[in-house]
Amino acid sequence: MYSKEDALRIKREFWIEFAAQYPRKWIMYNTDIKDFSFKFYTDNKNIKVIIDIENKEEDKRKIYYEKIESLKTILETDYLQDVIFERNFQLESGKIISRIWVEKNNISMNNKSNWEEIFKFFNEKMIQFELFFLEYQDYIKDLKLNT
């Protein structure tokens, strides 16, 4: 078990090393859609690359989610075979969002020997999510064009 300071140090070193090995500008929050973002996630058990749809207006959140869901076959066939969809995902805070993600279990960023594998997973999966988004962003962004 790590102290809080050790855990923070490892986390900081992890992200610095990832940025050094994969120096690129990710889309992340620059989607031009309010409360629609791409995220990397890691803890001591698993890793994820995520699209979070957190719009406070449930109707808008639902529309964005359903637009991506309507493209699920394309997303799975052409980009990410192992994608998971959850319309009503509950965060630890209790907030309900929509989440779409890929994950790898039983891998920890606390173990430095896993870093290369995690970095590769993050890079490959985020690139695929971004390529998908860039290809279909006009459709996803257009609230007038509903599914």
Sequence and secondary structure as in RCSB ss.txt:
>XXXX:A:sequence
MYSKEDALRIKREFWIEFAAQYPRKWIMYNTDIKDFSFKFYTDNKNIKVIIDIENKEEDKRKIYYEKIESLKTIL
ETDYLQDVIFERNFQLESGKIISRIWVEKNNISMNNKSNWEEIFKFFNEKMIQFELFFLEYQDYIKDLKLNT
>XXXX:A:secstr
   HHHHHHHHHHHHHHHHHHS     TT SSSTTEEEEEEE SSEEEEEEEE  SSHHHHHHHHHHHHHTHHHI
IIII TT EEEEEEE TTS EEEEEEEEEES  TTSGGGHHHHHHHHHHHHHHHHHHHHHHHHHHH TTS  
